[in-house]
Every structure is written in C-alpha cells, then in structure tokens.
Amino acid sequence: MIASIDTCFIIDWSKYRKNYLLKKVFKYIFITEEVLNEVSSERTLEFVANLMIEGFLVIYPLKAELSPIIRKILDISMSDPRIPSLDPPEAYSFAIAYKENCICLTENKGVLRLTEYYNEFKEVRVWRSLELLKYLHSINLIEDLEKELENYSRDTGHVFPKKRFS
C-alpha cells in the first residue's frame, strides 16, 4: 500500500513508541514540501529525515494537474459549513490520495467530511490513527488494540473518543 501524509499525522507518529509499524503497512508514503515546512520539532525532523534517507518518505513533486483539485478542495472547505477548514498542506495531501489512488493519513475532520459529502471524493481512503491502529491489529502487528490505543494516547496526547473504538 501507498499513502500520503499530512503534518499532524507525521508529528503524532514521530512521538509514538511503535512508529516503525508504518513501514510494515506501507511500501512508501508521499510527503509534500509544504508538510515538511510545517515540521519544526527536533524529534519530528529526525524521524522524517531517517524515513527519507531510507526512501520510505518520498517528496511528492508539485504537479500542475493537482492545482485545480487542490483549489477545489480549498474552495469547498471555505464555502461549505459542513466541512471544517482545510489548510493548503492538508488539501495537497488529500489531492495526492485522490490522484494516486492511495490512502490519505490525516486526523483532519475536514478531509473526512469531503469523503462523506462529496461523491467525487467518496472513493478516497482516509485513515486516521485509529484506522491505522485497527488495521495493524487486524494483521496481527498489534495484539491488544485497547492497550495500544492507550499507549498511543499516552505517547502523543491524542485522545480517542470511546465511541470510535468499534
């Protein structure tokens, strides 16, 4: 599998004790220069640098054909009150997933809403950390999902609402 990743997701996973599991799921992950420019903590920079050296994180070049998609995503997020606001790096990451038919790794609710409300984007697969952890559990890379959700929360400060566990 291949994915694209946004800033919040890469920051959270840089803090997670089992962040190496990303490499067990994905062949590689696209990252944009815009996302890289938003990374500032030493821990995340080191994590990103190591993944890039290994060839696992791949910079996705700006492609002209993505510009109209990104513009449309941003326009929708600004004009549709059902869609929480998206920043350009998040829109770019989502546009990559749309164009490349890969998974978009994000915690952004606006991205999720795009797939819920817009038929054009319904086929885009969006995984939050919860979906990734559930997948890791389903392929037996995580034994105890509830314990791992607690570990992830402890490591990253990300809290999962109980209703999302099922």
C-alpha positions in Angstrom: 0.0 0.0 0.0 1.0 3.6 -0.6 -0.2 6.7 1.4 0.1 10.4 1.5 0.6 12.1 4.9 -0.2 15.4 6.5 1.6 17.4 9.2 -0.4 16.4 12.3 -0.2 12.8 11.4 3.5 12.7 10.9 4.1 14.7 14.1 1.9 12.3 16.2 3.5 9.2 14.7 7.0 10.6 15.3 6.1 10.5 19.1 4.5 7.0 19.0 6.7 4.3 20.5 5.8 1.9 17.7 6.2 4.3 14.8 8.3 1.7 13.0 5.0 -0.1 12.2 4.3 2.5 9.4 6.9 0.6 7.4 5.1 -2.7 8.0 2.0 -1.4 6.3 3.1 0.9 3.5 5.5 0.5 0.7 6.2 4.2 0.8 4.5 7.4 1.9 4.2 10.6 -0.1 5.0 13.8 1.8 5.0 17.4 0.4 7.4 20.2 0.9 4.5 22.2 2.4 4.2 19.5 5.1 8.0 19.4 5.6 8.0 23.2 6.1 5.5 22.9 8.9 7.6 20.4 10.9 9.7 22.2 13.5 10.4 19.9 16.5 13.7 18.1 16.6 12.1 14.8 17.2 9.8 15.0 14.2 12.6 16.4 12.0 14.8 13.5 12.9 12.0 10.9 12.3 11.2 12.4 8.9 14.9 12.7 8.0 15.5 9.0 8.8 12.4 7.9 6.8 13.6 10.0 3.8 17.1 8.5 4.0 15.6 5.1 3.9 13.5 6.0 0.9 10.3 5.4 2.8 9.1 9.0 2.8 9.1 10.4 -0.7 8.7 14.1 -1.6 5.7 14.4 -4.0 6.6 17.0 -6.6 4.1 19.7 -7.3 2.2 18.6 -10.4 0.2 21.1 -12.4 -2.7 18.7 -12.7 -3.2 18.8 -8.9 -3.6 22.5 -8.7 -7.3 22.5 -9.8 -8.1 19.7 -7.4 -6.3 21.5 -4.5 -8.2 24.8 -5.4 -11.5 22.9 -5.5 -10.8 21.3 -2.1 -9.9 24.6 -0.5 -12.9 26.3 -2.1 -15.2 23.7 -0.7 -13.7 23.9 2.7 -14.2 27.7 2.8 -17.8 27.7 1.3 -19.4 24.6 2.8 -20.2 25.0 6.5 -20.3 21.2 6.9 -16.5 21.0 6.1 -14.1 22.2 8.7 -11.5 24.5 7.2 -8.5 22.9 5.5 -5.1 24.4 5.1 -3.2 24.0 1.8 -0.9 21.2 3.1 -3.9 19.1 4.1 -5.7 19.8 0.8 -2.5 18.9 -1.1 -2.1 15.6 0.9 -5.8 14.7 0.2 -5.4 15.7 -3.5 -2.4 13.3 -3.8 -4.5 10.5 -2.3 -7.3 11.3 -4.8 -4.9 11.4 -7.8 -2.7 8.5 -6.9 -5.5 6.3 -5.5 -3.6 5.9 -2.2 -4.5 6.3 1.4 -4.6 9.8 3.0 -3.2 9.7 6.5 -4.7 12.6 8.5 -6.6 13.5 11.6 -8.3 16.4 9.9 -12.1 16.2 10.1 -12.5 18.4 7.0 -10.8 15.7 4.9 -13.2 13.1 6.4 -16.2 15.3 5.6 -15.1 15.7 2.0 -15.4 11.9 1.5 -18.8 11.9 3.3 -20.5 14.7 1.5 -18.9 14.9 -2.0 -19.4 12.0 -4.4 -16.3 13.0 -6.3 -14.2 12.2 -3.2 -16.2 9.2 -1.8 -13.6 6.7 -3.1 -10.6 8.3 -1.4 -9.5 6.2 1.5 -8.8 8.3 4.6 -7.2 6.8 7.6 -6.9 8.4 11.0 -4.5 6.9 13.5 -7.4 4.9 14.8 -8.0 3.2 11.4 -4.3 2.5 11.1 -4.1 1.0 14.5 -7.2 -1.1 13.9 -5.6 -2.3 10.6 -2.3 -3.1 12.4 -4.4 -5.1 14.9 -6.3 -6.9 12.1 -3.0 -8.1 10.6 -1.6 -9.1 14.0 1.1 -6.5 14.3 -0.7 -5.2 17.4 -2.0 -7.8 19.9 -4.2 -5.8 22.2 -5.9 -2.9 20.4 -7.3 -1.2 23.5 -3.9 -1.2 25.2 -2.2 0.1 22.1 -4.8 2.9 21.8 -3.9 3.8 25.4 -0.1 3.7 24.6 -0.7 5.9 21.5 -2.7 8.4 23.6 0.0 8.5 26.3 2.8 9.0 23.7 1.1 11.6 21.5 -1.5 13.3 23.7 -4.2 12.2 21.1 -7.3 11.1 22.8 -9.7 8.7 21.1 -13.4 9.1 21.9 -14.7 5.7 23.2 -17.4 5.6 20.6 -14.7 5.5 17.8 -13.2 2.3 19.1 -15.7 0.0 17.5 
